[in-house]
Amino acid sequence: MNLSGTVDPSIGGLAELTYLDLSFNEFSGAIPAEIGNCSKLVVLNLNDNNFQGTIPPELGKLAMLSTLNLYNNKLHGAIPDEIGNMASLEDLVGYSNNLSGSIPRSIGRLKNLKTVRLSQNAISGNIPVEIGECLNLVVFGLAENNLGGSLPKEIGKLSLMTDLILWGNKLSGVIPPEIGNCTNLTIIALYNNSLVGPIPATIGNIKSLRRLYLYTNSLSGTIPLEIRNLSLAEEIDFSENFLIGEIPKELGNIPGLHLLFLFENQLTGFIPTTIGNLSLAENIDFSKNFLIGGIPKELGNILGLRLLYLFRNQLTGFIPTELCALRNLSWLDLSFNSLGGPNPGH
């Protein structure tokens, strides 16, 4: 049976309370401001309830609090500026609410902050440059909000960060080259924004990177050759941008790549034969570009390939018989090219 009702303000009289967990219940109403009087609180878990109203600014008095979990509620309004007074805060988790307003600049005072997870809200404004002062930040997640402006170059000061998850916002401007200083990143998810300019070559410095999602922006320029340095990458998606030039042959030297999506750009030239070196690849989509020449027979070496889309290019020549070795292939689309010759399956 889940607990329900409201939390009585008298809870503020528990002066020795260090740990309060009310999560996964059916509490409703406002979070009582009196919780701010529980000055010894270290952990406050209010997630997965039906709390309404705003985040009380009185929580800023909890100088010893390290974990604040507010996710999966019905909270609205802005994150109070007083949050910058929570000097011990390490984990700020408030995704799946109705929070609005901007990220307070006071967040830069949280020197111990490791995790920010505020996705699926209505937070707007720019990402404050003060975020660069949170030198211990590991996870920065604000996907599916209304953030605008550019990604601040100060993000490059966050050398411990592993997760940069800002997809589904209204970010504009260029990806700052300083992002290459975040050498511990394992995922960059900036898709579904309005980013412009080139993919910075400095991304090649992030040798720990496993997932790089930049699709559905307005990026231009060529794919940087430094991408070859991402030897641990498993998924790269640059689709639905305005990238030009040739597909770098160096992409074929990333041994663990499972997914490579470059569709709906303005890429030209030949499909590199080195793509056939991607022995672990399962999904390759180069459709809706201006690629010429033949389909490399080396693609037949990718025995685990399940999806191969090359449609709407300017490919010519025969369909290589080597593709018949792809026994796991479930989706093959070569339409709207100038391919000829016999069907390789006969």
Order of alpha helices (4+ residues) and beta strands (2+ residues): beta-beta-beta-beta-beta-beta-beta-beta-beta-beta-beta-beta-beta-beta-beta-beta-beta-beta-beta-beta-beta-beta-beta-beta-beta-beta-beta-beta
